[in-house]
């Protein structure tokens, strides 16, 4: 039955791809095409997602630990918050191990998400945290440390050009298998490609990592585009002071700006910093989606940033959904000062406790209010805390 459902889903995707507006499959979308696509979507609102019982993307997707029941329950919580997307990380090793099985699990995940009105953004590669990913049982979280089990893709394989044909087949097969699938919002081809890694992994990182990424990233865009996806491609800008002038960007950032169909970016700063980033990117004439935000202790909050983004019509995907094995309620500095004696004053990321109750009910109320409001409009109850007429709450 699962095989039949997968075949039906792929057949539907193929027919929808054939019905999509025709344009050069190898060409980047024009700004007009990108804006038209964005206008057809609901305002993108969601979280970066890994189930509470997974320490990383491998534990989420491997056959022995893939948990559809947990995913269904958690995406139901997302639906009740008004969310319509989730940013979800894939991994090349999962495809290398069992391409057919991995794609069946992706299809199963998409079916669950679709039942909850959620169209995920799927991430193909990632340059953050542990550069030496290994299949099989994953080590438990390091006590008191933020995202201590997360792994890169491709990681150290980046330093071996002999691995590139395998990476090419992975991209072309995964994107090609779901190229016309209406259940997917977009493909994020590489998360923070020139991130040096983070944590305490410096000695294990490939030498000249940024230069290697700068050469490979254009190829990854080309591989994905060759599969003729009907969904947009993107890769998010995340550092450096000014993104407005392509001449001032590094080689990786130039590829991100020049090859993305829709422009995505990350911002964990105060609302005024977020607004400045949006202004820097407006000149490219393409839709904007912030695919990472919300670091409460750094000034990026639901209360402060999300209403602003709604007004500016910028899609928003915060980091962290449910408190769990990633331990992203802990701040980045936990790598230097583990929170083993007591928790931080504020949760850093994440919206919900493991049982689905909100960390702050006010955040849940803002999410729901903004999700229901017309495009670009911020209802009063989301703009400020709704005090009673007599001044009492």
PyMOL commands that set and color helices and strands:
alter all, ss='L'
color gray80, all
select helices_A, chain A and resi 2-19+31-40+57-61+68-80+92-97+99-115+155-159+161-177+202-204+209-226+246-248+251-259+271-282+296-298+302-312+332-335+361-372+380-383
alter helices_A, ss='H'
color red, helices_A
select strands_A, chain A and resi 45-48+85-89+120-126+184-191+232-234+263-266+288-292+315-318
alter strands_A, ss='S'
color yellow, strands_A
deselect
rebuild
show_as cartoon
